[in-house]
């Protein structure tokens, strides 16, 4: 599984970072960045939660 951040939608709310800190971090300009690609199997559930929790729908899953 891979996850993609749409930087045009991301507002840096950090919901993804709070939910899955081993997969996401905020860049210096406060946009979400994927730091683990592909997503480890044991992190997939957390990433799905982060995708669902993103208030701007800036995250998407690619299989």
Biotite code that builds the C-alpha atoms (Angstrom):
import biotite.structure as struc

atoms = struc.array([
    struc.Atom([0.000, 0.000, 0.000], chain_id="A", res_id=1, res_name="UNK", atom_name="CA", element="C"),
    struc.Atom([1.082, 3.536, -0.765], chain_id="A", res_id=2, res_name="UNK", atom_name="CA", element="C"),
    struc.Atom([-0.420, 6.768, 0.445], chain_id="A", res_id=3, res_name="UNK", atom_name="CA", element="C"),
    struc.Atom([-0.334, 10.064, -1.430], chain_id="A", res_id=4, res_name="UNK", atom_name="CA", element="C"),
    struc.Atom([-0.666, 13.587, -0.050], chain_id="A", res_id=5, res_name="UNK", atom_name="CA", element="C"),
    struc.Atom([-2.424, 16.139, -2.241], chain_id="A", res_id=6, res_name="UNK", atom_name="CA", element="C"),
    struc.Atom([-0.482, 19.284, -1.320], chain_id="A", res_id=7, res_name="UNK", atom_name="CA", element="C"),
    struc.Atom([-3.124, 21.496, -2.933], chain_id="A", res_id=8, res_name="UNK", atom_name="CA", element="C"),
    struc.Atom([-5.597, 20.274, -0.303], chain_id="A", res_id=9, res_name="UNK", atom_name="CA", element="C"),
    struc.Atom([-3.317, 19.786, 2.719], chain_id="A", res_id=10, res_name="UNK", atom_name="CA", element="C"),
    struc.Atom([-3.552, 22.463, 5.413], chain_id="A", res_id=11, res_name="UNK", atom_name="CA", element="C"),
    struc.Atom([-1.049, 20.927, 7.827], chain_id="A", res_id=12, res_name="UNK", atom_name="CA", element="C"),
    struc.Atom([-3.659, 20.036, 10.440], chain_id="A", res_id=13, res_name="UNK", atom_name="CA", element="C"),
    struc.Atom([-1.444, 17.063, 11.430], chain_id="A", res_id=14, res_name="UNK", atom_name="CA", element="C"),
    struc.Atom([-4.263, 14.602, 12.074], chain_id="A", res_id=15, res_name="UNK", atom_name="CA", element="C"),
    struc.Atom([-2.269, 12.079, 10.029], chain_id="A", res_id=16, res_name="UNK", atom_name="CA", element="C"),
    struc.Atom([0.889, 12.721, 12.042], chain_id="A", res_id=17, res_name="UNK", atom_name="CA", element="C"),
    struc.Atom([-0.981, 12.249, 15.310], chain_id="A", res_id=18, res_name="UNK", atom_name="CA", element="C"),
    struc.Atom([-2.578, 9.011, 14.127], chain_id="A", res_id=19, res_name="UNK", atom_name="CA", element="C"),
    struc.Atom([0.363, 7.446, 12.254], chain_id="A", res_id=20, res_name="UNK", atom_name="CA", element="C"),
    struc.Atom([3.626, 9.176, 13.249], chain_id="A", res_id=21, res_name="UNK", atom_name="CA", element="C"),
    struc.Atom([5.719, 6.354, 11.801], chain_id="A", res_id=22, res_name="UNK", atom_name="CA", element="C"),
    struc.Atom([4.296, 7.097, 8.348], chain_id="A", res_id=23, res_name="UNK", atom_name="CA", element="C"),
    struc.Atom([3.714, 10.879, 8.304], chain_id="A", res_id=24, res_name="UNK", atom_name="CA", element="C"),
    struc.Atom([5.473, 14.018, 9.441], chain_id="A", res_id=25, res_name="UNK", atom_name="CA", element="C"),
    struc.Atom([5.057, 17.713, 8.731], chain_id="A", res_id=26, res_name="UNK", atom_name="CA", element="C"),
    struc.Atom([7.540, 19.410, 6.430], chain_id="A", res_id=27, res_name="UNK", atom_name="CA", element="C"),
    struc.Atom([9.227, 22.698, 7.302], chain_id="A", res_id=28, res_name="UNK", atom_name="CA", element="C"),
    struc.Atom([6.363, 24.496, 5.557], chain_id="A", res_id=29, res_name="UNK", atom_name="CA", element="C"),
    struc.Atom([3.829, 22.429, 7.537], chain_id="A", res_id=30, res_name="UNK", atom_name="CA", element="C"),
    struc.Atom([2.502, 20.107, 4.856], chain_id="A", res_id=31, res_name="UNK", atom_name="CA", element="C"),
    struc.Atom([2.081, 16.402, 5.464], chain_id="A", res_id=32, res_name="UNK", atom_name="CA", element="C"),
    struc.Atom([4.873, 14.245, 4.086], chain_id="A", res_id=33, res_name="UNK", atom_name="CA", element="C"),
    struc.Atom([4.922, 10.460, 3.745], chain_id="A", res_id=34, res_name="UNK", atom_name="CA", element="C"),
    struc.Atom([8.125, 9.207, 5.368], chain_id="A", res_id=35, res_name="UNK", atom_name="CA", element="C"),
    struc.Atom([7.522, 5.461, 4.982], chain_id="A", res_id=36, res_name="UNK", atom_name="CA", element="C"),
    struc.Atom([6.811, 4.274, 1.463], chain_id="A", res_id=37, res_name="UNK", atom_name="CA", element="C"),
    struc.Atom([5.402, 1.760, 0.923], chain_id="A", res_id=38, res_name="UNK", atom_name="CA", element="C"),
    struc.Atom([3.383, 1.642, 4.125], chain_id="A", res_id=39, res_name="UNK", atom_name="CA", element="C"),
    struc.Atom([4.319, -1.340, 6.315], chain_id="A", res_id=40, res_name="UNK", atom_name="CA", element="C"),
    struc.Atom([1.503, -3.865, 6.705], chain_id="A", res_id=41, res_name="UNK", atom_name="CA", element="C"),
    struc.Atom([1.355, -3.268, 10.456], chain_id="A", res_id=42, res_name="UNK", atom_name="CA", element="C"),
    struc.Atom([0.715, 0.468, 9.844], chain_id="A", res_id=43, res_name="UNK", atom_name="CA", element="C"),
    struc.Atom([-2.045, 0.086, 7.235], chain_id="A", res_id=44, res_name="UNK", atom_name="CA", element="C"),
    struc.Atom([-4.923, 0.279, 9.714], chain_id="A", res_id=45, res_name="UNK", atom_name="CA", element="C"),
    struc.Atom([-3.546, 3.504, 11.190], chain_id="A", res_id=46, res_name="UNK", atom_name="CA", element="C"),
    struc.Atom([-3.032, 4.973, 7.724], chain_id="A", res_id=47, res_name="UNK", atom_name="CA", element="C"),
    struc.Atom([-6.635, 4.135, 6.812], chain_id="A", res_id=48, res_name="UNK", atom_name="CA", element="C"),
    struc.Atom([-7.720, 5.971, 9.970], chain_id="A", res_id=49, res_name="UNK", atom_name="CA", element="C"),
    struc.Atom([-5.542, 8.948, 9.013], chain_id="A", res_id=50, res_name="UNK", atom_name="CA", element="C"),
    struc.Atom([-7.059, 9.039, 5.515], chain_id="A", res_id=51, res_name="UNK", atom_name="CA", element="C"),
    struc.Atom([-10.565, 9.033, 6.998], chain_id="A", res_id=52, res_name="UNK", atom_name="CA", element="C"),
    struc.Atom([-9.693, 11.675, 9.605], chain_id="A", res_id=53, res_name="UNK", atom_name="CA", element="C"),
    struc.Atom([-8.118, 14.199, 7.237], chain_id="A", res_id=54, res_name="UNK", atom_name="CA", element="C"),
    struc.Atom([-10.435, 17.231, 7.341], chain_id="A", res_id=55, res_name="UNK", atom_name="CA", element="C"),
    struc.Atom([-9.418, 18.324, 3.825], chain_id="A", res_id=56, res_name="UNK", atom_name="CA", element="C"),
    struc.Atom([-9.420, 14.845, 2.232], chain_id="A", res_id=57, res_name="UNK", atom_name="CA", element="C"),
    struc.Atom([-5.790, 15.428, 1.234], chain_id="A", res_id=58, res_name="UNK", atom_name="CA", element="C"),
    struc.Atom([-4.759, 11.784, 1.634], chain_id="A", res_id=59, res_name="UNK", atom_name="CA", element="C"),
    struc.Atom([-5.470, 8.935, -0.734], chain_id="A", res_id=60, res_name="UNK", atom_name="CA", element="C"),
    struc.Atom([-4.535, 5.291, -0.915], chain_id="A", res_id=61, res_name="UNK", atom_name="CA", element="C"),
    struc.Atom([-2.845, 3.614, -3.855], chain_id="A", res_id=62, res_name="UNK", atom_name="CA", element="C"),
    struc.Atom([-2.544, -0.153, -3.968], chain_id="A", res_id=63, res_name="UNK", atom_name="CA", element="C"),
])
